[in-house]
Amino acid sequence: MIKTVKTTPYLDQKMGTAGLRKKTKEALKPNYVENFLQSIFNTIQNLNQKSFLVGGDGRYYNKVIIQKIIKIAIANQVKKLYIGQDGLVSTPAGSHIILKNKLDGGLVLTASHNPGGIDGDFGIKYSTSTGGQCQPHESAAIYEQTKTITEYKIADIPDVDLSELKTYKFENTEIEVIDPYVDYIEMIEGIFDFNKLKELLTSDFRFVFDAMNGVTGPYAQKIFEEILGAPKGSVHNAIPKEDFGGLHPDPNLIYAKHLVDLMYSDNAPDFAAANDGDGDRNMILGNHFFVSPSDCLAIITDNYKLIPAYKNGIYGVAKSAATSMAVKKVADNLKIGYYEVPTGWKYFINLMDSNRITFCGEESFGTGAAHIREKDGIWATLFWLSIVADCKKSVKDIALTHWQKYGRNYYLRNDYEGIPQEIADKLMKDLEDSLPRLTGKTFGDYTVSEAYPFIYNDPVDHTSTKNGLIVHFTDGSRIVYRLSGTGTNGATLRTYIERYVTDKLLENPEEMLHELGKISREISDVTNRTGKRKPDIIT
């Protein structure tokens, strides 16, 4: 039986670059998620011919929402839903499943690297047939629907058992519960040399993978322990939990401190990697050594020939504007295409689909390639293990060799969190207005060569503004200012500080960037405007 339920709009359901992301308690409001789901379906024509993937990272409220998706999809006569067993699917695996099965899109329930639980965050990523995030015009159409919605349709049926691999039929909709691991593992085996990786992980090489109680725990156990032979227990925090076991599932130096402490201890393993809640972000660590995401992208690009899937060449590489310039030096040396885009994975998709890039990455611990249309934490981990296996060097020595060849871009991101939105918006507006006056101005040892707002013109189909402000100095250093769209508690001002050197390759980044950090605060006037004398988080 199909019911029509009267409802009233919620006016805050505009999608950011990572989909809809809200506090869990906000998503629990009556009809909140139902409104959003119906608004998505309202923008899609011929639903009786459409098939979608559904799954999530296992966080609190996901199981309830998956049942709502099933019932609303049935009421809207969707042709078929493919649902990950137990409601689980990682973001990278979801992208591959959509592409392999030529689905029309997917609903992946995740707030990515944000905390879970009743007091945490909830999110919905709507993917299109590209296997990646929907484009700005698509998210705008959904938002317009949310502002005027007056009713949604829902099927009055019992909840569907998602624990068994089984197919159901309700009304005109087919529901298939699928294995969320097998297709992804098959794909990843086709990219890397698993025989070489198995030799490494069954040797005396000590390896740790931290899933942070997110969705990649089972994926990692199957790949690293069962297939590649790493010792049982190599995968830490492997069981997906609704609150991530109290962890903040963001693989960085702050929130993965337990892993960092291990890797800087007297008993440190040779290699460690961590993923976030939905498996698209990664952090790479060696024994007493951290690889910055910017260097990660550069080193991966420089070593592409070591991977069987890329031995015949790659199209090019792209980075977000906030990411350091390290990969540009590699691209110039390799004579491959190089692109700089706004923050947001959707901007890489056009470059992939038009065969302009193979690799891409962001400073926020995201690295990926054109095998899917999302970043991929396990892919990045396997790539690094492949470099270690081939070069027979430590992670630190691999990075040092790279810096000796290309120079080092010292880089830090300073996050000023929880700023009232109106204060953050005014800060950015005033800063943008001041940019023309900065050119030629000297701050200590640094002179501004140019300063401008970053405007992106994709040659395929769109222009993007409000992507941050960039200040260049005559020695090649940079400061980038950007408001983040991934938080749920006020605004976050992110300041990215970068200095290029060809000597002093193993110095402390905070010491090397101390003066530029002070200059960044002086230019933005962040202390006077927010009361913050230092960043809340430095990565």
Number of C-alpha atoms within 10 A of each C-alpha: 10 15 12 11 12 11 16 15 17 17 11 11 21 18 21 16 20 20 23 23 27 21 21 21 14 14 19 15 11 11 18 17 21 22 24 24 22 23 22 19 18 17 15 12 9 11 17 15 11 17 22 24 27 23 27 31 29 27 31 22 20 22 18 11 21 22 18 18 19 25 23 23 25 28 23 22 19 23 19 24 26 23 28 24 21 19 25 30 31 30 34 26 27 32 30 22 26 25 20 14 13 14 21 19 25 28 24 28 31 30 29 30 24 22 26 31 19 16 13 20 26 28 26 25 24 24 26 20 18 22 28 28 26 23 16 16 10 16 21 15 15 23 20 15 21 25 18 15 18 13 17 22 19 22 19 13 13 8 12 13 14 21 12 13 14 13 14 13 11 15 13 13 22 18 23 20 23 24 18 23 22 13 15 19 16 10 16 18 14 11 16 20 17 17 11 14 23 17 15 22 19 15 10 9 13 17 22 23 26 26 32 32 29 33 28 35 23 18 23 23 23 17 19 23 19 12 16 19 19 24 15 11 13 19 27 18 20 21 19 22 21 21 21 25 17 14 18 21 29 24 29 26 18 14 15 20 12 11 24 23 13 16 22 16 12 10 9 19 18 19 23 26 25 29 34 31 35 33 31 25 30 27 28 24 23 21 21 18 18 21 16 23 24 26 24 25 29 27 22 22 20 16 17 19 15 18 18 12 17 15 11 9 11 20 18 21 27 27 29 23 23 30 28 30 24 24 27 19 15 23 19 11 11 13 11 16 16 20 18 19 24 23 23 17 24 20 24 30 24 18 24 22 13 10 13 20 23 23 26 30 26 26 24 21 23 26 29 26 20 19 20 24 27 29 28 25 29 27 21 25 20 21 21 21 22 21 22 18 19 14 13 12 13 17 24 18 15 16 22 16 13 18 20 12 11 17 18 23 23 24 27 22 22 20 20 23 20 16 18 13 14 10 15 21 15 12 17 20 11 12 17 18 11 15 17 12 11 17 17 15 13 13 16 9 9 18 17 20 18 18 22 18 18 20 15 17 13 14 9 9 7 12 10 14 11 13 21 22 22 21 21 20 21 13 14 15 24 25 25 24 24 22 21 18 17 19 17 15 13 15 21 23 22 21 25 25 26 26 21 18 16 12 11 10 17 11 10 10 16 15 10 16 18 12 14 22 22 12 17 22 17 13 15 18 15 21 14 11 13 16 10 14 11 15 18 12 13 17 16
